[in-house]
Amino acid sequence: RPCEIVFIILIVSRPFVVVAVLTEAWAMANALFTIELCAFAIITLYLSYYFGRWRKQPVFVTVVHTLGWYIPLLLVGVLPVDIASTFFAYSNRTKILQNSSATFRQPVVFTDVITLDIFWHFVYWTSQFLTWFLLPIMNSYSYSGEFTIMRKVRSAVIDNAIYYGSFCIIFVCILVYLLVKRTVPLSSVSLKVLLITTSNTWGLFLTIIFLGYGLVEVPRSAWRAGSPTTRLRLAYFQLSKRYLEYVEDEEDLRHLLQRVREMDMAVLVEHPLRPNLNIIIKKAAEPILPPASAGEVKPYHSSTSLTSEYRRTLGRSNDEDDDRSKDLDRASHITPKALTALHKRLKIAQHQYQRAQALYTCAVISAAWLEDVEANWKSGPCQFQRGPTPVSMQSETSGYFGFSHSSPALRRLEWYWKCCLRRILLRLIGFCLSVMSALVVWSECTFFVRRPVLSVVAVTFQRQAEHANFDAIAVFSFVALGYLSFCVYFTVYRLRLFNFYRLVPNHHTDVRTLIFFGALLCRLTPSLCLNFLCLAQMDSHLLPRTAQTPVEVVASDSSATNLSLQYTAEMQLRTLQSNATYSVFSPPHVFETAYTKFMGHLDVVTFIADGFNIYFPILVVVFCLCTYFRLASRLLHCLGIPQLLDSDLTEKTRPLGAASDGDCIAEQTVADGKLILDRERALGNLQRHRERTNRPATDQLEYFTRAKLQGRFNPAYEHDEIPGENFYYHIWSCFIFRYD
């Protein structure tokens, strides 16, 4: 009956209605917290789309690596909320115990401790599952050369066996040591804290290295960006390196395609490994390489490869029988293992070529833009003029070259912005970031000093808490932790592991790199958050031992609902509050957040915590000094590897390409970069002129060669003077660069 159906629907849907109502009530009570989660989700989706290839990579991979990027951002974004909420909660508790009539305004981002506790449990264990299990397996799976799903999974597990085994051995050794020393009891709670501590200890050492590099390199990059000459020389240097990488990766890919061609000619259709070879041939048939010139190996096409045996069978002569026997001998050496290795190498080579091509295009764009800025800056106040668009940017949409024919007023405004205001603004930003880095290093070296408080972060928190300005605490926490995170993430972005993992913008980052950096961020961010709490002196176990106050007793209790311990602590606190000069924000007191209560403390592993106050500041300062003096670059320079040192960047009076006493190889690399950019501009002019005149390229080169011999052109040029005398110089340069 209809009434019975309606009754059953109401009974069944009642739990869902209750859950929906509770969810809506929670969202309304934590409106800004919900907005923050959504905002970070939007940022993560944009970054995932900007670096990844959503249309080509599997959906599951996109979801997993996006989640791996989303969780670290949540840790950075929610910890300031936890800090502000902790200060507000302790202030209210102190006001009640002191019978004070003072009122504290609740911070805008306040979130209750139960919500934060659930949030930290979910986020942390999800990040650990991703960084230690799922993402490493998917990393190996994505570039496996096997031909079936089960074999790919098996290969991924085997590849990570050594990785997991080494960490398991380390963990077991630490566990046995702690049990023998009787530092921790053998219980589930102690095991959980030990797992967290072991993971965070490894992440903390990585954080020290990345933070030491980022605290120096971020301000220096901003400061150098304000110098057109310095940036231009560095852009030429990078362009030359990118071009060499591009040529080498193209040659490697062509060599592999030739290898696939030889295998296709050798393996018969009835060969048992022919289906696996067809998968490789289909992969090799993707149009990645540019059209090959005469005498070069052409990209492979499945339309010809899959019927090669049929075409060889037709019309075979006696001379071809000898080739047939050679193919049979070659096919006898083909094994499943060889095909698997070839498949894996082909996938890696194709991606490396696409990545090198994208990096080369980005280097051309950057060098062309900086060259235009340098030329306009030297020419004096006038309208901004652009040089010819390089051929690599003919299909690119770039804001640098998008207003070539704008009004004179806009060109003049563009000149003042790019040549004057932008330089001053970048120098000002670089100076401010340098001050922030110095304050961070000072706080890292003094956070363990409790009286007097020397850490800048801790002093700021205490001063704002005394004035009950909890919103300012949240804002300052977000800015300070955001800068630390930016320094670490900046180092991760610049990380090059044997040129294998590299983040490339504009959808050119491979799946393996996206997964690797997602796992790395999940490993670094929890330790970075603990480091920030140390700077704020909100982790009592990493500070010198003092008499524990009742507030610390309550904070150290891992159970927020244990009312008896809280009541006892409150009674003790009332006794101590008899002194009117007592302040809850005085240095001996440590407010521990919900994040600290869940994560535990690093002093579980005693041999790590005992010297933490000594080696942590020393390592931060050491890595900052190594980065500041560029010791790694100087070491590579001594080994003969071209490195553009600070002296090469700042010597503005030396002509471009002139060898200095320090490094002639670097100067040659800079000069090569300028020649490559001139060639790109000349080819771009040649292509546009050919499109307008519809003349063959060979006829144009002969015409411009004769013009060169007759001396009918001037090396100076203006943008898009086609045809004209000034254009001949670039065509002749193009001709020389291609055949000289």
C-alpha positions, 0 to 999 in steps of 0.5 A: 500500500502507498501508506506503508511504502511511505512509512517504510521510506520514512523509517529507512531514511531517518538515520540519513536525515539525522546525519544530514541535519547534524552535518548542516549544524556542524557546517554552520557552527564551523563556517569559516573552517568549512570555507577554508577546506573548500578553498584549499581544495580549489587551490589543490585542484588548480595545481593538479590540473596545471602540472598534471595531464588530466586527459591522458593520465588515469582518473584513479591516479589523478584522484590519489595524487591530488589527495596527496597534495591536498592533505599537506595544504590542510595541515598548513591551513588548519594548524593556525586555527588549532593554535588560535582555538587553543589560546582562546580555550585556555583563556576561558578556562583560566577566567573561570578558575580565577572568577574573573569578569573579563570577557574574551571575544571568540576568534572568527576561526574558532573550532571545537577540540572534538572537531580538531581531534577527529580532523587530525586523526583522519588527515594524519593517518590518511597522509601516512597511508599515502606516503608509506604505502599507496603512493610508492606502489603507484609510483612503481606501477605507473612506469612498469614495463609489464603488459598485464595489471597483475604483473604490474602490481607484482613488479611494483611490490617487488620494487618497493620490497627493499624500500619497505624492508629497510624501514621495517628493520630500522623500526624494529631495531628502535623498538627493541632498543626501547623495550630493553631500556624500558623507555616505553611499555609494550602497548597499543598507545605506545606503539602508535606514538612510536610509529608517529615519532619514527616517521616524524624524525625522518621527516624532520631531518628532510625538513631541516635540509629543505628549509635551510635551502629555501630560507636563503634561496627564496629571498635571493631569487626575489632579489635577483628577479629585480635585476634585468641583467642578472636574470638575462644572463641566467636565462641565457645559461638555462636556455643553453642547458635546456637545449642540450637536454632537448637534443639528447632526449630526442636522440635517445627517443629516436634510438629506441624507435629504431630498436622497436623497428628492428624488433618488428622486422625480426619477430614473426606474426606467429611468434608467442611474444608478438602480442606484447611487441604490438603493445610496444609498437602501438606506444611507439606510434604516438606522434611525439617527435617532429617530422624527421628530415631525410636520413633520420629515423622516422616515428613509428606508425602502427599502420605499417608495423602491424603488417610488416610480416605480411609485406615481407612475405609478398615478393621476397627475393633470394637476397631477402632470404638471407635477411630472413635468416638474420631476423630469425637469429635476432628473434631468438634472442628476444625474451619477455624480460627484454620486451618488458625492459624495452617497454619501460624505457620507451615510456620513460624516453617519450615522457623525458622528450616531452618534458625536455621540449616543454622546458625548452619552450619555457626557457625560450619564453623567459629569455625572450621576455627578459631580453626585451625588458633589458633592451627597453630598460637601456633605451630609456623612457619610451614605449615598450617594444618587443623583438620578433616572437621566437618560433617555439612560441608561435603556438603558445599563448603568452601574456608577454607578447599578447599586446604587441600592437596596443595603444602608445599609452598602454605601451608607455605604461607597460614600460614603466611597470616592467622596467621600473616599478616591477624591479623596485617591487621585487627588490622590496619583496626580496628585502622583506623576505630576507628579514623574515628568513633571518627572524626564522633562523634566529627563532630556530636557534633560540626556541629552547630558551624559555627565560627570557623568551627569545623566539620571535614566534613565541614572543608574538604569541604571548603578547597577542594572547595577553591582549586577547587578540586571538584573531591576530594569533591566527593570522600571524600563525598562518603567515609564519607557517605559510612562509616556512611551508613556501620555503620547503615547497620551493625547495621541493619544486626545484628538486632534481633527482638525477633529472628523473623527478621534475615538476614541469608546468603547463601539463607536462609533469609525468604521473610518477613525478606527481605521485613522488612529490605527493608522497614527499609533501605528506612526509615533510608537512607533519614534521614542519608543523611540529617544528613550527610549534617548537618555534612557538614554544608549544611543545613542552617536551622539547624544552628544558625541564621545569616544574610542571604547572596544572595547565601542563598537566591538563594539556599532557593528558591525551584524553580530552574527556578525562574530567577527574584529572581536569578537576584535580588540576583546576583545584591545584590551579585555584591554589596557585592563583591566590597570587594576584600577579600570576599570569597564565601567559607567563613563560613557564606555561606551555599550551599544547594544541590538539595537534600536539596531543595527537602527535605526541612528542619526539622525546619517546626516542630518548637518544634523539630527543636528548641532543635535539636542542643542540643539533637542530639549530646547528644543522639549520644554520649549516645548511643556510650557510652552505646555500648562501655561499653556494658550496654545491655549485662551487664543488661542481665547478671545481669538477668541471661542470658548468655552473653560473656563480655569483661573480659571473652574474654580477660582472655587468661590464664584461662583454657577453661571451668574453671569458673571465678568469674564473669560468670560461665554460660558463661564459661560453654557455651564456653566449650559446644561449644568446645565439639559440634565442637569436636563432629562435627569433630568426626562425619565427620571422622566417615562418611568418614571412613564408606564411605571408608570401607563400614562397618556398623556404629554399628560395627565401634562403637563397634570396637572403643569402644574396642579400647578405653577400651584397651587404643590403641589410643592417643588424638592427631590427624592429618588431615584425619589419617584414619584408625589409632590410633589417629582417635579412640579418635574422634570416642569414643568422638562421641560415648560419646557425643551421648549417655552420 
